[in-house]
Amino acid sequence: MTEQLDPELQAAAAQACQLVDAISRVFIGKRAVVERAVLALLAGGHVLIEDVPGLGKTLLARALAKSLDADFKRIQFTADLLPSDITGVTVYSPETHEFSFHRGPLFTNVLLADEINRATPRTQSSLLEAMEEQRVTVDGQVHPLAAPFYVIATQNPVELEGTYPLPFAQMDRFMVRLSIGYLEREVEIQMLRDQRVSDPLDLIAPVLDRQAVVRLQDRVRRVTVEDSLLGYVVDLVRATRGSEVLEYGASPRGCLDIQSFSQAQALLAQRNYVLPDDIKQAARLVLPHRLICRKGTRSVTVNTQSIIDRIVDAVPVPL
């Protein structure tokens, strides 16, 4: 029996694919990375891109932002950056004898937090409320942020000089952490050919506006997740909390992000329902950066990824 496709669902999936295609034409050779960044956007999350300098972290963020007809701001994080440089500041006017709030670059739709781990933990933490609640509190006044609000943060490996590890609470706010990796030889040659005479970003035109993104995010939330699969998500996350090699497992926010990312994957595949494979793939992307290994274990990144792989293989899939 042939499944009857929902025209609305097909249109939404086509828009998502159009966005992936537009970015992939510039950010060549890494379509899987582009797709995951777009899925996080549709799922209402934020992305942390971690890799060594020169692999195109900033290019990916700028290409995604330019593909959207939305406000875009970039903050270059440095050691002397203050929280007020990000959120804004309240200023007193001697002429009017009133206080007014001057908005910082945080008030945008797409925010590129470039080299976020070069700022101090205090400054890094200024993003916490915005990323979780889509609002900012300054001097006791609450200032809502416009929708959509999407943070793409880049960071260099913590071993590099002049970096500060992101606080655990900050890491938990990112839906996924992505690594780009080096290009294949032929792709790298193509990159040289494409950028010999022009900037690849000049080729990008917006394919979606902010209202379209908000509608896609709403459509993602309406993708069906059966109760048995909700239990499967919880079982995967609870398994991280019982691991003997982990100091801290994933938080309930991890459950929410697995569900949302799975729904976005289903929509991109033109399905109105989530499959166990969606949840498995989401867990492998959503959970590793949220875990803290016990002292004495080796590389955190490698270990947490392998731990999640083992948990995904071990937790039974509901029938």
Secondary structure, DSSP 8 states (H G I E B T S, - for coil): ------HHHHHHHHHHHHHHHHHHTTSTT-HHHHHHHHHHHHTT--EEEE--TTSSHHHHHHHHHHTEES-EEEEE--TT--HHHHHEEEEEETTTTEEEEEE-TTSSSEEEEETGGGS-HHHHGGGHHHHHHSEEEETTEEEE--SS-EEEEEE--TTSTT-----HHHHHH-SEEE------HHHHHHHHHHTSSS-GGGG----EEHHHHHHHHHHHHTSB--HHHHHHHHHHHHHHHT-TTEEE---HHHHHHHHHHHHHHHHHTT-SB--HHHHHHHHHHHSGGG-EE-TT-S-HHHHHHHHHHHHHHHS----
